[in-house]
Amino acid sequence: MHTLPIDPPTPETIDYLTLNEVTRLCDLSHEEAAELIEFGAIQIENFDLEERYVSSSQVAALQHACKLYHDYDVDLFCVVLSLDFMRKIADLEDQLSVLTALNPRPLLR
């Protein structure tokens, strides 16, 4: 039996979303997205002549922060703060999982 190799998708198709897609997913206007880019909450990671791209790893936290923005009518600066905290929490969870893998005994009692 002979099987054909499956070509993996290119990183561009998996790792990045266009800024227009991100604004649609997060229910943001272009002005709000521009303000979040200015604040550093949305980090443009890949440029093209016609489009700007955002890493797909940013989108889940951004969607959550934008849900807070729409549901609780907070300003965009609060979105930036919540994104910063969510990113720090994710980093700490990653570090904790590494430490737990290295030392399976409970660290805290």
SULUR-V320258 format. One record per pair of residues at least 4 apart in sequence whose ideal C-beta (glycine too) atoms are under 8 Angstrom apart, sorted by sequence separation. I is the first residue (numbers start at 0). J is the second residue. D is the distance in whole Angstrom. If there is no record, write none. Layout:
i->I j->J d->D
i->I j->J d->D
This chain:
i->8 j->12 d->5
i->9 j->13 d->8
i->10 j->14 d->5
i->11 j->15 d->6
i->16 j->20 d->4
i->17 j->21 d->7
i->18 j->22 d->6
i->19 j->23 d->6
i->20 j->24 d->6
i->21 j->25 d->6
i->22 j->26 d->8
i->27 j->31 d->4
i->28 j->32 d->7
i->29 j->33 d->6
i->30 j->34 d->7
i->31 j->35 d->6
i->32 j->36 d->6
i->33 j->37 d->6
i->34 j->38 d->6
i->36 j->40 d->8
i->47 j->51 d->7
i->53 j->57 d->6
i->54 j->58 d->8
i->57 j->61 d->6
i->58 j->62 d->6
i->59 j->63 d->7
i->60 j->64 d->6
i->61 j->65 d->6
i->62 j->66 d->6
i->63 j->67 d->7
i->64 j->68 d->6
i->65 j->69 d->6
i->66 j->70 d->6
i->67 j->71 d->6
i->68 j->72 d->8
i->73 j->77 d->4
i->74 j->78 d->8
i->75 j->79 d->7
i->76 j->80 d->7
i->77 j->81 d->6
i->78 j->82 d->6
i->79 j->83 d->6
i->80 j->84 d->7
i->81 j->85 d->6
i->82 j->86 d->6
i->83 j->87 d->6
i->84 j->88 d->6
i->85 j->89 d->6
i->86 j->90 d->6
i->87 j->91 d->6
i->88 j->92 d->6
i->89 j->93 d->7
i->90 j->94 d->6
i->91 j->95 d->6
i->92 j->96 d->6
i->93 j->97 d->7
i->94 j->98 d->6
i->95 j->99 d->6
i->96 j->100 d->6
i->97 j->101 d->6
i->98 j->102 d->6
i->99 j->103 d->7
i->102 j->106 d->7
i->8 j->13 d->5
i->10 j->15 d->8
i->16 j->21 d->5
i->22 j->27 d->5
i->27 j->32 d->5
i->35 j->40 d->4
i->36 j->41 d->5
i->46 j->51 d->6
i->47 j->52 d->7
i->53 j->58 d->7
i->68 j->73 d->6
i->73 j->78 d->7
i->21 j->27 d->8
i->22 j->28 d->7
i->35 j->41 d->5
i->36 j->42 d->8
i->45 j->51 d->8
i->46 j->52 d->7
i->67 j->73 d->6
i->68 j->74 d->8
i->22 j->29 d->6
i->25 j->32 d->8
i->36 j->43 d->6
i->45 j->52 d->4
i->68 j->75 d->7
i->99 j->106 d->8
i->16 j->24 d->7
i->27 j->35 d->7
i->43 j->51 d->5
i->44 j->52 d->6
i->98 j->106 d->7
i->22 j->31 d->8
i->32 j->41 d->6
i->43 j->52 d->7
i->44 j->53 d->7
i->45 j->54 d->8
i->68 j->77 d->7
i->22 j->32 d->5
i->43 j->53 d->6
i->44 j->54 d->5
i->67 j->77 d->7
i->68 j->78 d->5
i->21 j->32 d->7
i->42 j->53 d->7
i->67 j->78 d->7
i->41 j->53 d->6
i->42 j->54 d->7
i->65 j->78 d->7
i->18 j->32 d->6
i->64 j->78 d->5
i->67 j->81 d->6
i->42 j->57 d->7
i->41 j->57 d->7
i->64 j->81 d->5
i->63 j->81 d->8
i->64 j->82 d->5
i->21 j->41 d->7
i->41 j->61 d->7
i->40 j->61 d->7
i->61 j->82 d->7
i->64 j->85 d->7
i->60 j->82 d->6
i->63 j->85 d->7
i->18 j->41 d->8
i->40 j->64 d->7
i->18 j->43 d->7
i->60 j->85 d->5
i->35 j->61 d->8
i->60 j->86 d->6
i->15 j->44 d->7
i->60 j->89 d->7
i->15 j->45 d->5
i->19 j->50 d->7
i->18 j->50 d->7
i->21 j->53 d->5
i->17 j->50 d->5
i->18 j->51 d->4
i->25 j->58 d->8
i->11 j->45 d->8
i->17 j->51 d->7
i->18 j->52 d->7
i->24 j->58 d->6
i->17 j->52 d->6
i->18 j->53 d->6
i->40 j->75 d->8
i->16 j->52 d->7
i->17 j->53 d->8
i->21 j->57 d->8
i->25 j->61 d->6
i->15 j->52 d->4
i->16 j->53 d->6
i->21 j->58 d->6
i->25 j->62 d->5
i->38 j->75 d->7
i->15 j->53 d->7
i->24 j->62 d->6
i->27 j->65 d->6
i->38 j->76 d->7
i->40 j->78 d->6
i->15 j->54 d->6
i->16 j->55 d->6
i->26 j->65 d->6
i->40 j->79 d->4
i->14 j->54 d->6
i->15 j->55 d->6
i->21 j->61 d->7
i->25 j->65 d->4
i->35 j->75 d->6
i->39 j->79 d->7
i->11 j->52 d->8
i->14 j->55 d->6
i->34 j->75 d->5
i->38 j->79 d->5
i->13 j->55 d->7
i->14 j->56 d->8
i->16 j->58 d->6
i->40 j->82 d->5
i->26 j->69 d->6
i->35 j->78 d->7
i->40 j->83 d->8
i->31 j->75 d->6
i->35 j->79 d->7
